[in-house]
Amino acid sequence: MSDPAAPRIESEHGNVVVHLRGDIDFSNTEMLDTEIRGAVLGADSIVIDLEAVEFLDSSGLRLLRRLSAHATDAHANFVVVAPPNSVARSVIEIVSLSQELAVQDSLRPPNRP
């Protein structure tokens, strides 16, 4: 049986998308940090998809900050996907983390005119 908090990782041509789901909290952020950092090593672009996250506590927010700092140090682009009205987006907005991180509504690029 797979761990429900284990990330699903897609990697192609230097672009890595990390799909997270379930609860992101103190019980799993250390494991997630280790797995994600290993998966994004050498990436040009990192996307953390929080669409399926049902709970995000302060340790999950710290995880996002650490991953963003790691991406900056590696000169990689870092984006968090959190749909409007989702639990993750609500928490990110409450603590104004969207002022620090690039947050977009979906994995799909915005429509261009």
N, C-alpha and C positions, 0 to 999 in steps of 0.2 A: 504494500500500500504506500502511495506517495504522500509526502508531507504536504498538508494543505497550504502551508505558508511558503513552500519552496517556489522560487521564481521560475517562470518559463521564459527562456532567453532565445531570442532570434538574432542572428548575426549575419550580415551580408555586406561585403565591400566596405568594411570599416565602420558600418552603422550597426549599433546594437540597440535592440528594444528589449527592455526587461519588463515583463508583465507580472505584477504582484496581485495577490488576491487574499481575501479573508481578513484576518486581524494582523495589523502591523503594530507590535507593542514590545515591551521590555523582554518578553519571553523569546522573541525570535530576531530582534534587530542585529544582534552580534553575528548570528549565522547568516542572515541576509547580507550584511555588510561584507563578510568574507566571500560569499558566493558571487555577489555582484561585482566586487572589485576584481576578482579573478576573471570574470567573464568579459569585463570591459577593458581589460589591459590592452593598450595600443589602439583603442577605438578612436575614430575621428568625431563621431556623434553618438551620444548616449540619450536614450529616451526611457524614462521610468513611467510606465503605464499603471496608473492607480484606479482605472475604471472599475475593477472588481474588488477593490478594497472596501471592507465593511466597517473597519474600526482603525483609527490612526491616533496613537497617543504621542506624548512629547518625545519619547525615545524614537518613534518613527519620524518625527519632524527633524530630530537631530541626525538621524540616518540620512535624510534627504540633504541636509546641509553638508554633512561629511562627504557624501557622494558628489555633490556639486563642487566642493572645494577640491576634491581629488580630480575631477574632470578639468577644472580650471588649471590646476598644476600641470596636467598632461596636455593642455591646449586643445581640449576636446569640447565640442558643443554639448550643452546639457539642458534637457527639456523635461518637464514633468507634465504628464497628461492626467488631468482630473476634470471630468465633465461638470458643467454647472449643476448645482443642486445635489451633487454627490457628497457623501460623508467626507471623503478626502478633501474635496474642494472647500467645503464648509470650514474644516479645521484649518486648512492652509490660509483661508481668508481671515478667519478670526484672529490668528496670530500675525497677520500681515506678511507671511512668508512669500506671498506672491510679489512683494516689493523686492525680494532678494533673488528669487528664482524665476526662470521663464516657465510660465504655466500656460498650457493650451487646453482647449476644450475636448479635442479628440485626436486620434492618431492620424486622421485624414488631414492633409494640408488644407488651409482655408481656400475657399473658392476665390479665384481671381477674375476680375471683370474682363 
